[in-house]
């Protein structure tokens, strides 16, 4: 007879045995002998709202103590827009934003001063561009930029964004005009005719080009040939260019330690003023007697007094005075005859 198989209820599954499964895994796979009944579903009931504790004086919303005399935090000023790193359109956009902020501020306030300073800083490249046009004047570029900045400030104060004009277009004539006024009033020491000034600009440009071409300072004939003008005009332009610069007499010359120009100038010789007069009367003196010629030479060439002349000649001072008067009369008479 075949062995009888164990009968199991149909609803109870047959447990599978894994011989190589760890003991712990088999223990976990065993159903718990004690089954707990599932918890009954809990009906959600609205929780009663708790009333917030009434804030006491001197306490905050979280109940912490707050000093009663704590001052309110001051309002921070509106931050300026970040300055763009690019140029051109970015600078114009920043300028428009700053002018929009400046329009709503009262002049004289710290906020107005701050925005106005940001406008000046943003448009300084415009001043440097205008100042570079005057580089040939050999004036310190820092001074020219400072003068141009004054024109920029005047343009900012007078600019109206509602007119529809770009600020660089409006400001450039003001900046250039301020720089030209500086050269006209403070730099030029001698008035130069306009034609000569325009020609000097061409001579200066030709000098730079020829210096770069030949590697040396060009000669006057080379400059004249380059510009197709005479050498005299070139020399006149060079002399006119010197009128833009005034040299201090106290400035050191040719390096440190050298005396100034004032220390090297000669003193004023009083005898130079009478050179022409002596040359004019020389041919008249030969017409006088020898004694009177000697008296005039001692008096006006050797600068002796009448008493010294009297001691030199052995005569009285009164006699010397009469001889001088007679000599003058003869010289006047001879001069009238020649005239």
C-alpha positions in Angstrom: 0.0 0.0 0.0 1.2 3.5 -0.8 2.1 5.6 2.2 -0.7 7.8 3.4 0.0 11.5 2.8 -0.7 14.0 5.5 -3.9 15.8 4.8 -3.8 19.6 5.3 -6.6 22.1 5.3 -7.0 23.7 1.9 -6.7 27.1 3.3 -3.4 26.6 5.0 -0.5 26.9 2.6 2.4 24.6 2.8 5.5 26.0 4.3 8.5 25.9 2.1 11.8 24.8 3.7 15.0 26.4 2.6 17.8 24.3 3.9 20.6 26.9 3.3 18.6 29.8 4.8 20.0 31.2 8.0 18.3 30.4 11.2 17.5 34.0 11.8 15.7 34.2 8.4 13.7 31.1 9.2 12.7 32.5 12.5 11.5 35.7 10.9 9.6 33.8 8.3 7.7 31.8 10.9 4.2 33.3 11.5 3.7 34.6 15.0 1.7 32.2 17.0 -0.1 35.1 18.6 -2.0 37.3 16.3 -3.1 40.7 17.5 -6.4 42.1 16.3 -6.0 45.2 14.2 -6.7 48.5 16.1 -10.0 50.0 15.6 -10.0 53.1 13.3 -10.0 56.2 15.3 -12.3 59.0 14.4 -10.5 62.3 13.9 -11.8 64.8 16.3 -10.9 68.5 15.9 -8.4 69.5 18.5 -9.5 72.4 20.6 -7.5 75.5 19.6 -5.3 76.8 22.2 -5.5 80.4 22.9 -2.2 82.3 22.6 -1.1 83.7 25.9 -1.8 87.3 26.2 1.4 89.3 25.6 2.5 91.2 28.6 4.1 94.6 28.3 7.8 94.2 27.8 7.5 90.8 26.2 7.7 89.6 22.6 5.4 87.3 20.7 7.4 84.3 22.0 7.1 85.4 25.6 10.7 86.5 25.9 11.5 89.7 27.7 12.2 92.7 25.4 13.7 95.9 26.7 11.1 98.7 26.7 13.5 101.4 25.4 14.9 99.4 22.5 15.2 101.9 19.5 13.8 100.9 16.2 16.3 99.8 13.6 17.0 102.7 11.1 15.9 102.2 7.6 18.8 101.2 5.3 19.3 103.4 2.2 18.4 101.9 -1.1 21.3 100.0 -2.5 22.8 101.4 -5.7 22.6 99.1 -8.7 25.7 97.0 -9.3 28.1 98.6 -11.7 28.3 96.5 -14.9 31.7 95.3 -16.0 31.1 96.1 -19.6 31.1 99.4 -21.4 29.0 101.2 -23.9 25.4 100.1 -23.5 25.9 98.8 -20.0 27.3 102.2 -18.8 24.4 104.0 -20.5 21.9 101.7 -18.8 23.5 102.3 -15.4 23.4 106.0 -16.0 19.7 106.0 -16.8 19.0 104.0 -13.6 21.0 106.4 -11.5 19.4 109.5 -13.1 16.0 107.9 -12.3 17.0 107.6 -8.7 18.5 111.1 -8.6 15.3 112.7 -9.9 13.3 111.6 -6.8 15.9 112.8 -4.3 16.1 116.2 -2.7 19.3 118.1 -3.5 21.7 118.5 -0.5 20.7 115.2 1.2 23.2 112.4 1.8 21.3 110.1 -0.5 21.4 112.7 -3.3 25.1 113.1 -2.8 25.7 109.4 -2.9 23.8 108.8 -6.2 25.4 111.9 -7.7 28.9 110.5 -6.8 28.0 107.2 -8.4 27.0 109.0 -11.6 30.4 110.8 -11.7 32.3 107.6 -11.1 30.3 105.7 -13.8 31.0 108.4 -16.4 34.7 109.1 -15.7 35.7 107.1 -18.8 33.9 109.8 -20.9 36.2 112.4 -19.3 39.4 110.4 -20.0 38.3 110.0 -23.6 37.9 113.7 -23.9 41.1 114.5 -22.1 43.1 112.1 -24.5 42.3 114.5 -27.4 44.6 117.1 -25.7 47.5 114.8 -25.1 49.7 116.7 -27.6 49.6 119.8 -25.3 52.2 118.2 -23.1 50.1 119.1 -20.0 49.9 116.6 -17.1 47.0 114.3 -17.9 45.9 114.2 -14.3 45.3 118.0 -14.4 43.3 117.7 -17.7 41.1 114.9 -16.3 40.4 116.9 -13.1 39.3 119.9 -15.2 37.2 117.6 -17.4 35.6 116.2 -14.3 34.4 119.7 -13.4 32.6 119.8 -16.8 31.1 116.4 -16.1 29.7 117.5 -12.8 28.2 120.6 -14.4 26.6 118.4 -17.1 25.1 116.0 -14.5 23.5 118.9 -12.6 22.0 120.3 -15.8 20.9 117.1 -17.5 17.2 116.3 -17.9 16.5 112.7 -18.8 13.0 113.5 -20.1 14.4 115.3 -23.1 15.2 112.0 -24.8 18.9 112.8 -25.3 21.6 110.3 -24.3 23.8 111.7 -21.5 27.2 111.2 -23.3 25.9 113.2 -26.2 24.8 116.0 -23.8 27.9 115.9 -21.6 30.7 115.7 -24.2 30.5 119.4 -25.3 30.5 120.6 -21.7 33.5 118.5 -20.8 35.5 119.5 -23.9 34.6 123.2 -23.4 35.8 123.1 -19.8 39.1 121.7 -20.9 39.5 124.2 -23.7 38.8 127.0 -21.3 41.5 125.8 -19.0 44.1 125.8 -21.8 42.9 129.3 -22.9 43.0 130.9 -19.5 45.7 129.2 -17.5 48.2 127.5 -19.8 48.9 129.8 -22.8 51.2 132.6 -21.7 51.3 134.4 -25.1 48.4 134.9 -27.5 48.9 132.8 -30.6 47.0 133.5 -33.9 44.5 130.9 -34.7 46.1 130.0 -38.1 49.5 129.6 -36.4 47.9 127.5 -33.7 46.3 125.1 -36.2 49.5 124.8 -38.1 51.4 124.1 -34.9 49.1 121.1 -34.3 50.0 119.8 -37.7 53.7 120.4 -37.1 53.5 118.5 -33.8 51.8 115.6 -35.4 54.3 115.5 -38.2 57.2 115.5 -35.8 55.8 112.5 -33.9 55.3 110.6 -37.2 58.7 111.3 -38.5 60.3 110.5 -35.2 58.6 107.1 -35.2 59.6 106.5 -38.9 63.3 107.5 -38.6 63.9 106.8 -34.9 65.2 110.3 -34.3 64.0 113.8 -34.0 63.3 115.2 -37.5 65.0 118.3 -38.8 63.2 121.5 -39.8 63.5 120.8 -43.6 62.0 117.3 -43.2 59.0 118.7 -41.3 58.6 121.5 -43.9 58.8 118.9 -46.8 56.2 116.7 -45.0 53.7 119.5 -44.6 54.6 121.4 -47.8 55.3 124.6 -46.0 58.3 126.9 -45.6 61.0 126.4 -43.0 60.2 129.8 -41.6 56.6 128.7 -40.9 57.9 125.6 -39.1 60.2 127.7 -36.9 57.3 130.1 -36.2 55.1 127.2 -35.1 57.8 125.8 -32.8 58.1 129.2 -31.2 54.4 129.5 -30.9 54.2 126.1 -29.2 56.5 127.3 -26.5 53.9 129.9 -25.5 51.9 127.1 -23.9 54.4 126.5 -21.2 55.7 128.9 -18.6 58.9 127.8 -16.8 59.4 128.8 -13.2 62.6 130.8 -12.5 63.0 128.8 -9.3 62.6 125.4 -10.8 65.7 123.2 -10.9 67.3 122.8 -14.3 69.0 119.8 -15.8 68.5 117.4 -12.9 68.4 117.6 -9.2 71.0 119.7 -7.3 71.4 122.2 -10.1 70.6 125.9 -9.3 67.4 127.4 -10.6 67.2 129.6 -13.6 66.9 132.7 -11.4 70.3 131.9 -9.8 72.0 131.6 -13.1 70.7 134.8 -14.6 73.2 137.7 -14.6 72.5 140.9 -12.6 71.3 144.0 -14.3 74.2 146.1 -15.5 73.4 149.8 -15.2 76.0 150.7 -17.8 74.0 148.8 -20.5 71.3 151.5 -20.5 73.9 154.2 -21.6 75.6 152.2 -24.3 73.5 153.7 -27.1 73.8 157.2 -25.7 77.6 157.0 -25.5 77.8 155.7 -29.0 75.7 158.7 -30.2 77.8 161.3 -28.5 81.1 159.8 -29.2 81.6 161.7 -32.5 80.5 164.9 -30.7 83.1 164.6 -28.0 86.0 164.8 -30.5 84.9 168.3 -31.3 85.6 169.5 -27.7 89.0 170.6 -26.4 91.0 167.8 -24.8 90.6 169.2 -21.3 86.8 169.2 -21.5 86.8 165.7 -23.1 88.8 164.5 -20.1 86.4 166.1 -17.6 83.4 164.5 -19.3 85.1 161.1 -19.4 85.9 161.3 -15.7 82.4 162.5 -14.8 80.2 160.2 -16.9 82.4 157.2 -17.8 84.4 156.8 -14.6 81.5 158.1 -12.4 83.7 160.5 -10.4 82.2 163.4 -8.5 83.2 167.1 -9.1 85.3 167.2 -6.0 87.2 164.1 -7.1 87.7 165.6 -10.6 89.0 168.8 -9.1 91.5 166.9 -7.0 92.5 164.9 -10.1 93.1 168.0 -12.3 94.3 170.3 -9.6 91.6 172.9 -10.1 88.7 174.1 -7.9 85.4 172.4 -7.9 83.7 175.6 -9.1 86.0 175.7 -12.1 85.1 172.1 -12.9 81.4 172.9 -12.7 81.9 175.8 -15.2 83.8 173.6 -17.6 81.0 170.9 -17.5 78.4 173.6 -18.2 80.3 174.9 -21.2 80.9 171.4 -22.6 77.2 170.7 -22.5 76.4 173.9 -24.3 78.8 173.0 -27.1 77.4 169.5 -27.4 73.8 170.8 -27.7 74.9 173.4 -30.3 76.7 170.7 -32.4 73.7 168.4 -32.1 71.3 171.0 -33.3 73.5 171.8 -36.3 73.6 168.1 -37.3 69.8 167.7 -36.9 
